[in-house]
Amino acid sequence: MERSAIILAGGFSKRLGQDKGLVKLAGKPLILYVLEKVREVVDETIVVVSSENQKEAYSMHVPKEKKIFVDNENLRSPLIGALTGFSNTCADYSLLLPCDTPFVSSKVADLLFEASINVDAAVPRWPNNYIEPLQAVYRTNSALKSAKQALEKRDLRLFSMIKLQKRVRYLSTIVIQQIDPQLMTFFNINTKMDLMKARKIINKETAGNFI
């Protein structure tokens, strides 16, 4: 197996007041948007949650062929979720994604997989040097090793895992913009205002289909 997608869904949004991946957008949970967008570019999809209760809740929405795993550690952190995902896939390369990005681009995902060949990670980077570790592709075995090393040091940042990678290819968002002009692939929903904006985008796209 060559490609997997690991979707992190263990967080609870205080600003939204509920589990982010299960927030409804146009009548559909956010997690389903992400699953549908990556379906064509990966061989396997894994959803990582932080508790058995979450697993039960997600099982009601996630297709049965998708695998749901509970975090291995009691600590809550994207690094822990990534470690759980890396530990439970046999794929050579893993795309790490958050559960709250309904406009994630399958074309950008495919580009990141292509960019990850012969390196340990392909990570988007903005002109101000800010990176997107939660929308990046990692060589699974080396990422698993680095995640464990970071955890041993009690450094729970994804950036700490990336620093331990020997060969990281940073992909400029300027390049990504050629595929996704508005860079909507990075749009995530943290607030009710974000949710309202996403609804307007969905409504505009739906209306456009009938013109």
VEXTI-120047 format. One record per residue (C-alpha): residue in three letters; residue number from 1; x, y, z negated. Coordinates in Angstrom, 1 decimal, always signed. Last residue first. Layout:
% residues N
<residuo->ALA | num->NUM | xx->X | yy->Y | zz->Z>
...
This chain:
% residues 211
<residuo->ILE | num->211 | xx->-26.5 | yy->+28.6 | zz->+14.1>
<residuo->PHE | num->210 | xx->-27.6 | yy->+25.6 | zz->+12.0>
<residuo->ASN | num->209 | xx->-24.2 | yy->+24.5 | zz->+10.8>
<residuo->GLY | num->208 | xx->-23.4 | yy->+28.1 | zz->+9.9>
<residuo->ALA | num->207 | xx->-26.1 | yy->+28.1 | zz->+7.3>
<residuo->THR | num->206 | xx->-24.5 | yy->+25.1 | zz->+5.6>
<residuo->GLU | num->205 | xx->-21.1 | yy->+26.8 | zz->+5.6>
<residuo->LYS | num->204 | xx->-22.6 | yy->+30.0 | zz->+4.2>
<residuo->ASN | num->203 | xx->-24.4 | yy->+28.1 | zz->+1.5>
<residuo->ILE | num->202 | xx->-21.3 | yy->+26.2 | zz->+0.5>
<residuo->ILE | num->201 | xx->-19.2 | yy->+29.4 | zz->+0.3>
<residuo->LYS | num->200 | xx->-21.9 | yy->+31.1 | zz->-1.8>
<residuo->ARG | num->199 | xx->-22.0 | yy->+28.1 | zz->-4.1>
<residuo->ALA | num->198 | xx->-18.3 | yy->+28.2 | zz->-4.5>
<residuo->LYS | num->197 | xx->-18.4 | yy->+31.9 | zz->-5.5>
<residuo->MET | num->196 | xx->-21.1 | yy->+31.1 | zz->-8.1>
<residuo->LEU | num->195 | xx->-18.9 | yy->+28.3 | zz->-9.5>
<residuo->ASP | num->194 | xx->-15.9 | yy->+30.6 | zz->-9.7>
<residuo->MET | num->193 | xx->-18.1 | yy->+33.1 | zz->-11.6>
<residuo->LYS | num->192 | xx->-19.2 | yy->+30.4 | zz->-14.0>
<residuo->THR | num->191 | xx->-15.6 | yy->+29.8 | zz->-14.8>
<residuo->ASN | num->190 | xx->-12.7 | yy->+27.4 | zz->-14.1>
<residuo->ILE | num->189 | xx->-13.5 | yy->+26.1 | zz->-10.6>
<residuo->ASN | num->188 | xx->-10.5 | yy->+25.5 | zz->-8.4>
<residuo->PHE | num->187 | xx->-9.5 | yy->+27.1 | zz->-5.1>
<residuo->PHE | num->186 | xx->-6.2 | yy->+25.6 | zz->-4.1>
<residuo->THR | num->185 | xx->-7.5 | yy->+23.9 | zz->-0.9>
<residuo->MET | num->184 | xx->-9.1 | yy->+27.3 | zz->-0.1>
<residuo->LEU | num->183 | xx->-5.8 | yy->+28.5 | zz->+1.2>
<residuo->GLN | num->182 | xx->-7.7 | yy->+31.0 | zz->+3.4>
<residuo->PRO | num->181 | xx->-5.9 | yy->+30.0 | zz->+6.6>
<residuo->ASP | num->180 | xx->-5.8 | yy->+26.3 | zz->+5.8>
<residuo->ILE | num->179 | xx->-3.7 | yy->+24.6 | zz->+8.4>
<residuo->GLN | num->178 | xx->-1.4 | yy->+27.5 | zz->+9.3>
<residuo->GLN | num->177 | xx->-1.8 | yy->+28.6 | zz->+5.7>
<residuo->ILE | num->176 | xx->+0.2 | yy->+25.5 | zz->+4.6>
<residuo->VAL | num->175 | xx->+3.3 | yy->+27.0 | zz->+6.2>
<residuo->ILE | num->174 | xx->+2.8 | yy->+30.3 | zz->+4.3>
<residuo->THR | num->173 | xx->+2.0 | yy->+28.2 | zz->+1.2>
<residuo->SER | num->172 | xx->+5.7 | yy->+27.1 | zz->+1.4>
<residuo->LEU | num->171 | xx->+6.4 | yy->+23.4 | zz->+1.0>
<residuo->TYR | num->170 | xx->+9.0 | yy->+22.6 | zz->-1.7>
<residuo->ARG | num->169 | xx->+10.8 | yy->+19.4 | zz->-1.1>
<residuo->VAL | num->168 | xx->+12.0 | yy->+17.8 | zz->-4.3>
<residuo->ARG | num->167 | xx->+14.9 | yy->+15.4 | zz->-4.4>
<residuo->LYS | num->166 | xx->+16.4 | yy->+14.4 | zz->-7.8>
<residuo->GLN | num->165 | xx->+13.2 | yy->+14.6 | zz->-9.9>
<residuo->LEU | num->164 | xx->+13.7 | yy->+15.5 | zz->-13.5>
<residuo->LYS | num->163 | xx->+12.6 | yy->+19.1 | zz->-12.9>
<residuo->ILE | num->162 | xx->+9.3 | yy->+17.7 | zz->-11.5>
<residuo->MET | num->161 | xx->+8.5 | yy->+15.9 | zz->-14.8>
<residuo->SER | num->160 | xx->+9.2 | yy->+19.1 | zz->-16.8>
<residuo->PHE | num->159 | xx->+7.0 | yy->+21.1 | zz->-14.4>
<residuo->LEU | num->158 | xx->+4.1 | yy->+18.7 | zz->-15.3>
<residuo->ARG | num->157 | xx->+4.3 | yy->+20.1 | zz->-18.8>
<residuo->LEU | num->156 | xx->+4.0 | yy->+17.7 | zz->-21.7>
<residuo->ASP | num->155 | xx->+7.6 | yy->+18.1 | zz->-23.1>
<residuo->ARG | num->154 | xx->+7.6 | yy->+15.6 | zz->-26.0>
<residuo->LYS | num->153 | xx->+11.1 | yy->+14.6 | zz->-25.1>
<residuo->GLU | num->152 | xx->+9.9 | yy->+11.0 | zz->-24.7>
<residuo->LEU | num->151 | xx->+7.0 | yy->+12.4 | zz->-22.6>
<residuo->ALA | num->150 | xx->+9.4 | yy->+14.0 | zz->-20.2>
<residuo->GLN | num->149 | xx->+11.3 | yy->+10.7 | zz->-19.8>
<residuo->LYS | num->148 | xx->+8.1 | yy->+8.8 | zz->-19.2>
<residuo->ALA | num->147 | xx->+7.0 | yy->+11.4 | zz->-16.5>
<residuo->SER | num->146 | xx->+10.4 | yy->+11.1 | zz->-14.8>
<residuo->LYS | num->145 | xx->+10.1 | yy->+7.3 | zz->-14.6>
<residuo->LEU | num->144 | xx->+6.6 | yy->+7.4 | zz->-13.3>
<residuo->ALA | num->143 | xx->+7.6 | yy->+10.1 | zz->-10.8>
<residuo->SER | num->142 | xx->+10.5 | yy->+8.0 | zz->-9.5>
<residuo->ASN | num->141 | xx->+8.2 | yy->+5.0 | zz->-9.0>
<residuo->THR | num->140 | xx->+5.3 | yy->+6.9 | zz->-7.4>
<residuo->ARG | num->139 | xx->+7.1 | yy->+9.0 | zz->-4.9>
<residuo->TYR | num->138 | xx->+5.1 | yy->+12.2 | zz->-5.5>
<residuo->VAL | num->137 | xx->+2.6 | yy->+14.2 | zz->-3.5>
<residuo->ALA | num->136 | xx->+1.4 | yy->+17.6 | zz->-4.7>
<residuo->GLN | num->135 | xx->-1.8 | yy->+19.4 | zz->-5.6>
<residuo->LEU | num->134 | xx->-1.5 | yy->+19.4 | zz->-9.4>
<residuo->PRO | num->133 | xx->+2.2 | yy->+20.5 | zz->-9.3>
<residuo->GLU | num->132 | xx->+1.2 | yy->+23.7 | zz->-7.4>
<residuo->ILE | num->131 | xx->+4.3 | yy->+26.0 | zz->-7.7>
<residuo->TYR | num->130 | xx->+4.7 | yy->+29.7 | zz->-8.5>
<residuo->ASN | num->129 | xx->+7.8 | yy->+30.9 | zz->-6.6>
<residuo->ASN | num->128 | xx->+6.3 | yy->+34.4 | zz->-5.9>
<residuo->PRO | num->127 | xx->+6.0 | yy->+33.3 | zz->-2.2>
<residuo->TRP | num->126 | xx->+3.8 | yy->+30.3 | zz->-3.3>
<residuo->ARG | num->125 | xx->+5.1 | yy->+26.8 | zz->-3.6>
<residuo->PRO | num->124 | xx->+3.4 | yy->+23.5 | zz->-2.6>
<residuo->VAL | num->123 | xx->+5.2 | yy->+20.4 | zz->-3.9>
<residuo->ALA | num->122 | xx->+6.5 | yy->+17.4 | zz->-1.9>
<residuo->ALA | num->121 | xx->+8.1 | yy->+14.9 | zz->-4.3>
<residuo->ASP | num->120 | xx->+10.8 | yy->+12.3 | zz->-4.5>
<residuo->VAL | num->119 | xx->+12.2 | yy->+12.7 | zz->-1.0>
<residuo->ASN | num->118 | xx->+12.6 | yy->+10.4 | zz->+2.0>
<residuo->ILE | num->117 | xx->+9.0 | yy->+11.0 | zz->+3.2>
<residuo->SER | num->116 | xx->+7.2 | yy->+13.6 | zz->+1.0>
<residuo->ALA | num->115 | xx->+6.6 | yy->+16.0 | zz->+3.8>
<residuo->GLU | num->114 | xx->+4.3 | yy->+13.5 | zz->+5.6>
<residuo->PHE | num->113 | xx->+2.3 | yy->+13.0 | zz->+2.4>
<residuo->LEU | num->112 | xx->+2.1 | yy->+16.8 | zz->+1.9>
<residuo->LEU | num->111 | xx->+0.8 | yy->+17.2 | zz->+5.5>
<residuo->ASP | num->110 | xx->-1.8 | yy->+14.6 | zz->+5.0>
<residuo->ALA | num->109 | xx->-3.0 | yy->+16.4 | zz->+1.8>
<residuo->VAL | num->108 | xx->-3.1 | yy->+19.7 | zz->+3.8>
<residuo->LYS | num->107 | xx->-5.2 | yy->+18.0 | zz->+6.4>
<residuo->SER | num->106 | xx->-7.5 | yy->+16.5 | zz->+3.8>
<residuo->SER | num->105 | xx->-8.1 | yy->+20.0 | zz->+2.4>
<residuo->VAL | num->104 | xx->-9.3 | yy->+20.5 | zz->-1.1>
<residuo->PHE | num->103 | xx->-12.5 | yy->+22.6 | zz->-1.0>
<residuo->PRO | num->102 | xx->-14.2 | yy->+21.1 | zz->-4.0>
<residuo->THR | num->101 | xx->-11.1 | yy->+21.6 | zz->-6.3>
<residuo->ASP | num->100 | xx->-12.4 | yy->+20.8 | zz->-9.8>
<residuo->CYS | num->99 | xx->-11.2 | yy->+17.2 | zz->-10.2>
<residuo->PRO | num->98 | xx->-7.5 | yy->+18.0 | zz->-10.2>
<residuo->LEU | num->97 | xx->-5.2 | yy->+16.3 | zz->-7.7>
<residuo->LEU | num->96 | xx->-2.0 | yy->+14.2 | zz->-7.6>
<residuo->LEU | num->95 | xx->-1.2 | yy->+12.6 | zz->-4.3>
<residuo->SER | num->94 | xx->+0.7 | yy->+9.3 | zz->-4.9>
<residuo->TYR | num->93 | xx->+3.4 | yy->+7.7 | zz->-2.7>
<residuo->ASP | num->92 | xx->+4.5 | yy->+4.1 | zz->-2.7>
<residuo->ALA | num->91 | xx->+1.2 | yy->+2.7 | zz->-3.7>
<residuo->CYS | num->90 | xx->+0.9 | yy->+0.1 | zz->-6.4>
<residuo->THR | num->89 | xx->-1.2 | yy->+2.2 | zz->-8.7>
<residuo->ASN | num->88 | xx->-1.9 | yy->+1.9 | zz->-12.4>
<residuo->SER | num->87 | xx->+1.2 | yy->+3.4 | zz->-14.0>
<residuo->PHE | num->86 | xx->+1.3 | yy->+6.4 | zz->-11.7>
<residuo->GLY | num->85 | xx->-2.3 | yy->+7.2 | zz->-12.7>
<residuo->THR | num->84 | xx->-1.6 | yy->+6.9 | zz->-16.5>
<residuo->LEU | num->83 | xx->+1.5 | yy->+9.0 | zz->-16.1>
<residuo->ALA | num->82 | xx->-0.4 | yy->+11.7 | zz->-14.2>
<residuo->GLY | num->81 | xx->-3.1 | yy->+11.8 | zz->-16.9>
<residuo->ILE | num->80 | xx->-0.4 | yy->+12.1 | zz->-19.6>
<residuo->LEU | num->79 | xx->+1.3 | yy->+14.9 | zz->-17.6>
<residuo->PRO | num->78 | xx->-2.0 | yy->+16.7 | zz->-17.1>
<residuo->SER | num->77 | xx->-2.2 | yy->+16.9 | zz->-20.9>
<residuo->ARG | num->76 | xx->-4.3 | yy->+15.5 | zz->-23.7>
<residuo->LEU | num->75 | xx->-2.4 | yy->+13.4 | zz->-26.3>
<residuo->ASN | num->74 | xx->-4.0 | yy->+10.2 | zz->-27.4>
<residuo->GLU | num->73 | xx->-1.9 | yy->+8.3 | zz->-24.9>
<residuo->ASN | num->72 | xx->-2.7 | yy->+5.7 | zz->-22.2>
<residuo->ASP | num->71 | xx->-5.3 | yy->+7.9 | zz->-20.6>
<residuo->VAL | num->70 | xx->-8.5 | yy->+6.0 | zz->-19.5>
<residuo->PHE | num->69 | xx->-8.6 | yy->+4.6 | zz->-16.0>
<residuo->ILE | num->68 | xx->-11.3 | yy->+4.7 | zz->-13.3>
<residuo->LYS | num->67 | xx->-10.9 | yy->+2.8 | zz->-10.1>
<residuo->LYS | num->66 | xx->-12.9 | yy->+3.6 | zz->-7.0>
<residuo->GLU | num->65 | xx->-14.8 | yy->+0.7 | zz->-5.4>
<residuo->LYS | num->64 | xx->-17.8 | yy->+1.4 | zz->-7.7>
<residuo->PRO | num->63 | xx->-18.4 | yy->+4.8 | zz->-6.2>
<residuo->VAL | num->62 | xx->-18.0 | yy->+7.6 | zz->-8.9>
<residuo->HIS | num->61 | xx->-21.3 | yy->+9.0 | zz->-10.2>
<residuo->MET | num->60 | xx->-22.5 | yy->+6.8 | zz->-13.1>
<residuo->SER | num->59 | xx->-19.0 | yy->+5.5 | zz->-13.7>
<residuo->TYR | num->58 | xx->-18.0 | yy->+9.1 | zz->-14.5>
<residuo->ALA | num->57 | xx->-20.2 | yy->+9.1 | zz->-17.7>
<residuo->GLU | num->56 | xx->-18.9 | yy->+5.6 | zz->-18.8>
<residuo->LYS | num->55 | xx->-15.3 | yy->+6.7 | zz->-18.2>
<residuo->GLN | num->54 | xx->-15.9 | yy->+9.9 | zz->-20.1>
<residuo->ASN | num->53 | xx->-17.2 | yy->+7.9 | zz->-23.1>
<residuo->GLU | num->52 | xx->-14.2 | yy->+5.6 | zz->-22.8>
<residuo->SER | num->51 | xx->-11.9 | yy->+8.6 | zz->-23.2>
<residuo->SER | num->50 | xx->-9.4 | yy->+10.8 | zz->-21.4>
<residuo->VAL | num->49 | xx->-10.2 | yy->+10.3 | zz->-17.8>
<residuo->VAL | num->48 | xx->-8.1 | yy->+9.3 | zz->-14.8>
<residuo->VAL | num->47 | xx->-9.7 | yy->+8.7 | zz->-11.4>
<residuo->ILE | num->46 | xx->-7.8 | yy->+6.5 | zz->-8.9>
<residuo->THR | num->45 | xx->-8.2 | yy->+6.4 | zz->-5.2>
<residuo->GLU | num->44 | xx->-6.6 | yy->+3.9 | zz->-2.8>
<residuo->ASP | num->43 | xx->-5.5 | yy->+3.7 | zz->+0.8>
<residuo->VAL | num->42 | xx->-5.3 | yy->+7.5 | zz->+1.3>
<residuo->VAL | num->41 | xx->-5.9 | yy->+10.0 | zz->+4.1>
<residuo->GLU | num->40 | xx->-9.6 | yy->+9.4 | zz->+5.0>
<residuo->ARG | num->39 | xx->-11.0 | yy->+9.3 | zz->+1.5>
<residuo->VAL | num->38 | xx->-9.2 | yy->+12.5 | zz->+0.4>
<residuo->LYS | num->37 | xx->-12.1 | yy->+14.9 | zz->+1.1>
<residuo->GLU | num->36 | xx->-14.8 | yy->+12.6 | zz->-0.2>
<residuo->LEU | num->35 | xx->-13.2 | yy->+11.9 | zz->-3.5>
<residuo->VAL | num->34 | xx->-12.6 | yy->+15.7 | zz->-4.1>
<residuo->TYR | num->33 | xx->-16.2 | yy->+16.6 | zz->-3.3>
<residuo->LEU | num->32 | xx->-17.4 | yy->+13.7 | zz->-5.5>
<residuo->ILE | num->31 | xx->-15.5 | yy->+15.0 | zz->-8.5>
<residuo->LEU | num->30 | xx->-17.3 | yy->+18.3 | zz->-8.3>
<residuo->PRO | num->29 | xx->-20.6 | yy->+16.6 | zz->-9.0>
<residuo->LYS | num->28 | xx->-23.3 | yy->+17.1 | zz->-6.3>
<residuo->GLY | num->27 | xx->-26.5 | yy->+19.2 | zz->-6.4>
<residuo->ALA | num->26 | xx->-25.1 | yy->+22.2 | zz->-4.5>
<residuo->LEU | num->25 | xx->-22.2 | yy->+22.2 | zz->-7.0>
<residuo->LYS | num->24 | xx->-22.9 | yy->+20.2 | zz->-10.2>
<residuo->VAL | num->23 | xx->-20.3 | yy->+20.1 | zz->-13.0>
<residuo->LEU | num->22 | xx->-19.3 | yy->+16.5 | zz->-13.5>
<residuo->GLY | num->21 | xx->-15.6 | yy->+17.0 | zz->-12.8>
<residuo->LYS | num->20 | xx->-15.5 | yy->+20.0 | zz->-15.2>
<residuo->ASP | num->19 | xx->-16.9 | yy->+18.2 | zz->-18.3>
<residuo->GLN | num->18 | xx->-19.0 | yy->+20.8 | zz->-20.0>
<residuo->GLY | num->17 | xx->-19.3 | yy->+24.3 | zz->-21.4>
<residuo->LEU | num->16 | xx->-18.1 | yy->+26.1 | zz->-18.3>
<residuo->ARG | num->15 | xx->-15.7 | yy->+28.4 | zz->-20.3>
<residuo->LYS | num->14 | xx->-14.8 | yy->+25.6 | zz->-22.7>
<residuo->SER | num->13 | xx->-13.9 | yy->+23.3 | zz->-19.8>
<residuo->PHE | num->12 | xx->-13.3 | yy->+19.7 | zz->-20.8>
<residuo->GLY | num->11 | xx->-10.3 | yy->+18.0 | zz->-19.3>
<residuo->GLY | num->10 | xx->-9.7 | yy->+14.3 | zz->-18.5>
<residuo->ALA | num->9 | xx->-10.6 | yy->+14.4 | zz->-14.8>
<residuo->LEU | num->8 | xx->-7.2 | yy->+14.0 | zz->-13.1>
<residuo->ILE | num->7 | xx->-7.6 | yy->+12.6 | zz->-9.6>
<residuo->ILE | num->6 | xx->-4.8 | yy->+10.2 | zz->-8.5>
<residuo->ALA | num->5 | xx->-4.8 | yy->+9.7 | zz->-4.7>
<residuo->SER | num->4 | xx->-2.9 | yy->+6.7 | zz->-3.3>
<residuo->ARG | num->3 | xx->-0.8 | yy->+6.2 | zz->-0.2>
<residuo->GLU | num->2 | xx->+1.4 | yy->+3.3 | zz->+1.0>
<residuo->MET | num->1 | xx->+0.0 | yy->+0.0 | zz->+0.0>
